[in-house]
């Protein structure tokens, strides 16, 4: 498989046919697996013999998804989880101990901020948030007990771009790990491990599935970092990807590159149109020269991505008017779908943050996030134009 191109790996990697020689990937809906003998059962449970045991941490369909995504990311190992948030939790609790410290970007998905701010401190894990993308700011936030640097690039929802190579060098010089949430780009646009990152995290719910059907997540990296610590966490804590969801996302991976190409092309055209609209104060899209990290995005990503965020003049009232005027675009917080979606982050994905925290993260009341799907872009523009007046 190492010599095959991305498109072939997306269709062929991870296939292990059963005795029936099925062409499509098999779906193994079973909670447990039988053994040939008591001795084999003991060896499987002890980890002395490879093989399936219990679907909470070993299932052939989930294995197929893990192998395929690992091939696409260029990773040695992948562990799949029940959701993107479960992947973040598994990554942190599998690798960070009580008394250790995390440095994270301030521009993160709202639930991730809540996890770092409200839940991990109960376990003795503290987080310092960095306001900017400058590696010097990250260096200043390091502490002697810093174990992990965590970021999204592009970030949700402001599409802030972080220099993965520079932050990886900084983390390794401090004997820490760098984890990159690659949800917005997927391995089609960006492969963080090749830039020096230690860990890649996905919400497979988004682009990897691509049709808004199921929840899923994944953590990828070196086998020594991923296999034993994170598999042990899933075995004992249970936030496991179901075989059915794994099978659905496997089929999504087959069309990932085609979908991402179309979404990115539409997003760039939409961003250009919004930038010229008199009712739009600012557009956040890495593919635009006006984006503050445009040059870094060009070096680090193969495209600007499928997410466009913009600020409407008039604050929340004007932003909600745009949302409520849509007839084609789906009003939902999900993204990465074939259907274009729109959300008002300040009252949804980041609504549980304090006003001060939202302001610090740049989440304005007039901010809207659009995840461009596969519809006619002319129809999407007309849908937004209705509310923009």
C-alpha positions in Angstrom: 0.0 0.0 0.0 2.9 2.4 0.6 3.4 3.0 -3.1 -0.3 3.8 -3.9 -1.7 7.2 -4.5 -4.1 9.0 -2.1 -7.2 8.2 -4.2 -6.4 4.5 -4.3 -5.7 4.3 -0.6 -9.0 6.0 0.1 -10.8 3.2 -1.7 -8.6 0.2 -1.0 -6.7 0.6 2.3 -7.9 -1.5 5.3 -9.8 -4.2 3.3 -9.4 -7.7 4.8 -11.9 -10.0 3.2 -13.5 -12.8 5.1 -13.9 -16.4 3.8 -16.8 -15.2 1.7 -14.6 -12.9 -0.4 -17.0 -9.9 -0.2 -16.2 -7.0 -2.5 -17.5 -4.2 -0.2 -16.1 -3.9 3.3 -17.8 -6.3 5.7 -19.9 -4.9 8.6 -19.3 -6.9 11.8 -22.2 -6.2 14.1 -21.2 -8.2 17.1 -20.3 -7.4 20.6 -17.9 -10.2 21.2 -15.9 -12.9 19.4 -15.4 -16.6 20.2 -12.1 -18.4 20.8 -10.9 -21.8 19.8 -9.9 -22.7 23.3 -9.5 -21.5 26.9 -5.8 -21.0 26.2 -6.5 -18.8 23.2 -9.0 -16.7 25.2 -6.4 -16.2 27.9 -3.7 -15.2 25.4 -6.1 -12.7 23.7 -7.1 -11.1 26.9 -3.5 -10.9 28.1 -2.4 -9.3 24.8 0.0 -12.2 24.1 -1.8 -13.1 20.9 -3.2 -10.6 18.3 -6.8 -10.9 17.4 -10.3 -9.8 18.2 -11.7 -10.0 21.8 -14.5 -7.5 22.4 -15.9 -4.7 20.2 -15.2 -2.1 22.8 -11.6 -2.1 21.6 -11.2 -4.7 18.8 -13.6 -5.0 15.9 -12.7 -5.8 12.2 -14.8 -3.0 10.7 -13.4 -0.4 13.1 -9.9 -1.8 12.3 -10.5 -1.3 8.6 -11.5 2.4 9.2 -8.4 2.9 11.4 -6.1 1.4 8.8 -7.5 3.4 6.0 -7.4 6.7 7.8 -3.8 6.0 9.0 -2.8 5.3 5.4 -4.3 8.7 4.3 -2.6 10.6 7.1 0.7 8.8 6.8 0.5 7.6 10.4 1.8 4.4 12.0 -1.3 3.9 14.1 -4.9 5.1 14.5 -7.4 4.7 17.3 -11.0 5.4 16.5 -13.5 6.9 19.0 -17.2 7.6 19.4 -16.9 11.3 18.5 -14.4 14.1 17.9 -14.7 15.2 21.5 -14.1 11.6 22.6 -10.9 11.6 20.5 -9.7 14.8 22.2 -10.5 13.4 25.6 -8.8 10.0 24.8 -5.7 11.8 23.5 -5.3 14.0 26.7 -6.2 11.4 29.3 -4.1 8.8 27.6 -1.0 10.9 27.4 -1.2 13.7 30.1 -1.0 13.0 33.8 -2.3 14.7 36.8 0.0 17.7 37.6 1.0 18.2 34.0 0.1 21.2 31.9 -1.3 22.0 28.4 -0.8 25.0 26.2 -3.7 25.5 23.8 -4.8 28.1 21.2 -7.6 30.4 22.4 -9.3 30.0 19.1 -10.9 26.6 19.5 -14.2 24.8 19.2 -16.4 25.8 22.2 -16.8 22.3 23.6 -13.0 21.9 23.5 -12.6 25.1 25.5 -15.1 23.8 28.0 -13.3 20.5 28.4 -9.9 22.2 28.9 -11.3 24.9 31.2 -13.9 23.2 33.3 -13.4 19.4 33.3 -9.6 18.7 33.1 -8.8 20.9 36.2 -10.9 18.5 38.2 -8.3 15.9 37.3 -5.3 18.2 38.1 -4.6 19.1 34.5 -4.3 22.8 33.9 -4.4 24.7 30.5 -2.9 28.0 29.5 -4.5 29.6 26.4 -2.5 31.5 23.8 -4.2 34.4 22.1 -2.2 34.5 18.9 -0.6 32.4 16.2 2.9 33.7 16.9 5.2 30.8 18.1 6.8 33.3 20.5 3.5 33.6 22.4 3.4 29.8 22.7 7.0 29.8 24.0 6.1 32.3 26.7 3.2 30.1 27.9 5.4 27.0 28.4 5.9 25.8 32.0 8.3 23.2 33.3 5.5 20.7 33.5 4.0 21.3 30.0 3.3 18.0 28.4 1.1 18.9 25.4 0.6 21.7 22.9 -2.9 21.6 21.4 -4.3 23.5 18.4 -6.7 23.6 15.5 -5.5 24.8 12.2 -7.4 26.2 10.6 -9.3 27.1 13.8 -13.0 27.0 14.4 -14.6 29.4 13.4 -12.1 32.1 12.5 -9.8 29.9 10.3 -6.7 31.1 12.1 -3.6 29.3 10.8 -0.8 28.0 13.1 2.7 27.2 12.0 2.8 23.4 12.6 6.5 23.0 11.9 7.6 25.8 14.2 5.3 24.7 17.0 6.5 21.1 16.7 10.1 22.3 17.0 9.1 24.3 20.1 7.3 21.4 21.7 10.1 18.9 21.1 12.7 21.3 22.5 10.6 21.3 25.7 10.1 17.5 25.7 6.4 18.0 25.0 4.0 16.7 22.3 2.2 18.6 19.6 -1.4 17.6 18.8 -3.2 19.1 15.8 -6.9 19.0 15.2 -7.0 18.4 11.4 -10.8 18.4 11.1 -11.1 21.4 8.8 -8.5 20.3 6.3 -8.5 16.5 6.4 -5.4 14.7 5.0 -6.5 15.9 1.6 -5.4 19.4 2.3 -2.9 19.0 5.1 -0.8 16.2 6.8 0.4 17.5 10.1 2.6 14.5 10.9 4.8 15.3 7.9 5.2 18.8 9.3 6.5 17.5 12.7 3.3 17.1 14.7 3.1 14.1 17.0 -0.6 13.6 17.1 -3.5 14.3 14.6 -7.1 14.4 15.8 -10.2 14.2 13.7 -13.9 14.6 14.2 -14.8 12.0 11.7 -18.4 13.3 12.0 -17.4 16.1 9.7 -15.7 15.7 6.3 -14.6 12.1 6.7 -18.2 11.0 6.8 -19.2 13.9 4.6 -23.0 13.5 4.7 -23.9 14.2 8.3 -25.0 10.7 9.1 -23.0 9.4 12.0 -20.6 10.5 14.8 -17.0 9.4 15.0 -13.5 10.5 15.9 -9.9 9.4 15.6 -6.4 10.0 17.0 -3.3 9.2 14.9 0.4 9.2 15.3 3.4 7.0 16.2 2.5 3.5 17.3 4.3 4.0 20.7 2.1 7.0 21.4 -1.2 5.7 20.1 -1.6 1.9 20.4 -1.1 1.0 24.0 -2.0 4.2 25.9 -5.1 5.0 23.9 -6.3 1.5 23.3 -6.1 0.9 27.1 -8.1 4.1 27.6 -10.9 2.8 25.2 -10.8 -0.6 26.8 -11.4 0.8 30.3 -13.4 3.9 29.6 -15.4 2.9 26.6 -15.8 5.9 24.2 -15.6 3.5 21.3 -16.5 4.0 17.6 -19.4 1.6 16.8 -18.8 -0.9 13.9 -21.8 0.6 12.0 -20.5 4.1 12.2 -17.0 2.9 11.2 -18.5 1.3 8.1 -20.4 4.4 7.2 -17.3 6.6 7.5 -15.2 4.1 5.6 -17.6 4.6 2.6 -17.3 8.4 3.2 -13.5 8.2 2.9 -13.8 6.8 -0.7 -15.2 10.2 -2.0 -13.2 12.4 0.4 -10.9 13.9 -2.1 -13.6 14.6 -4.7 -15.8 16.3 -2.1 -13.1 18.4 -0.6 -12.0 19.6 -4.0 -15.5 20.8 -4.8 -16.2 22.3 -1.3 -12.9 24.2 -1.4 -13.5 25.6 -4.9 -17.0 26.8 -3.9 -15.7 28.3 -0.6 -13.1 30.4 -2.4 -15.6 31.8 -4.8 -18.0 32.5 -2.0 -15.3 34.2 0.1 -14.4 36.5 -2.8 -18.1 37.4 -3.3 -18.6 38.1 0.4 -15.5 40.2 0.6 -17.0 42.5 -2.0 -20.4 42.8 -0.3 -21.1 46.2 1.3 -22.9 44.6 4.3 -20.0 42.3 5.2 -17.4 43.9 7.4 -14.8 41.1 7.3 -14.2 37.7 5.8 -12.1 35.0 7.3 -10.9 32.5 4.7 -7.2 31.3 4.4 -7.4 31.2 0.6 -7.9 35.0 0.4 -4.8 37.3 0.3 -6.5 39.4 3.0 -6.2 36.6 5.5 -3.5 37.4 8.1 -1.8 34.0 7.7 -2.5 33.6 4.0 1.2 33.0 3.1 1.5 30.3 5.8 -1.7 28.7 4.6 -0.3 28.5 1.1 2.8 26.8 2.4 1.0 24.4 4.8 -2.2 23.6 3.0 -3.0 22.6 -0.6 -6.2 24.7 -0.5 -8.0 27.2 1.7 -10.6 24.7 2.8 -14.4 24.6 2.8 -15.2 26.9 5.7 -15.9 30.6 5.3 -16.6 32.9 8.3 -17.7 36.5 8.0 -18.9 39.4 10.1 -22.1 41.1 9.2 -22.6 44.8 9.9 -25.2 45.3 12.6 -24.2 42.7 15.2 -26.4 39.8 16.3 -29.7 41.2 15.0 -28.2 41.5 11.5 -26.5 38.1 11.6 -29.7 36.4 12.8 -31.6 38.1 9.9 -29.2 36.5 7.4 -29.6 33.1 9.1 -33.4 33.3 9.2 -33.7 34.4 5.6 -32.1 31.3 4.2 -34.2 28.9 2.2 -31.6 26.5 0.9 -28.8 26.5 3.5 -29.3 24.3 6.5 -29.3 26.1 9.9 -27.2 23.7 11.9 -23.9 23.7 13.8 -22.5 20.7 11.9 -20.1 21.1 9.1 -18.3 19.1 6.4 -21.6 18.0 4.9 -22.6 17.8 1.2 -25.3 20.3 2.3 -24.1 23.8 3.0 -24.7 24.8 6.6 -24.7 28.1 8.5 -24.4 28.9 12.2 -24.1 31.8 14.5 -21.1 30.8 16.7 -21.7 33.3 19.5 -25.1 31.8 20.3 -24.5 28.1 19.4 -21.0 26.5 19.3 -19.5 29.1 21.6 -22.7 30.1 23.4 -21.7 28.5 26.7 -18.5 30.6 26.9 -18.6 33.8 28.9 -18.9 37.0 27.0 -15.3 37.8 28.0 -14.0 34.5 26.7 -15.9 34.9 23.4 -14.4 38.4 23.0 -10.9 37.1 23.7 -11.4 34.4 21.1 -12.7 36.9 18.5 -16.2 35.6 18.4 -18.2 38.7 17.5 -22.0 38.9 17.6 -22.1 39.6 13.9 -20.0 36.5 13.0 -21.4 33.8 10.9 -19.8 30.5 9.8 -20.7 28.9 6.5 -19.5 25.4 5.6 -19.8 25.2 1.8 -21.4 22.0 0.4 -22.0 20.7 -3.1 -25.0 22.7 -4.2 -24.9 25.3 -6.9 -22.9 28.2 -5.6 -25.2 30.6 -7.4 -28.1 29.3 -5.2 -26.0 29.7 -2.1 -25.1 33.3 -2.9 -28.7 34.1 -3.6 -29.7 32.5 -0.3 -27.2 34.7 1.6 -28.0 37.8 -0.4 -31.6 37.7 0.7 -30.7 38.2 4.3 -27.8 40.6 3.6 -30.2 42.9 1.9 
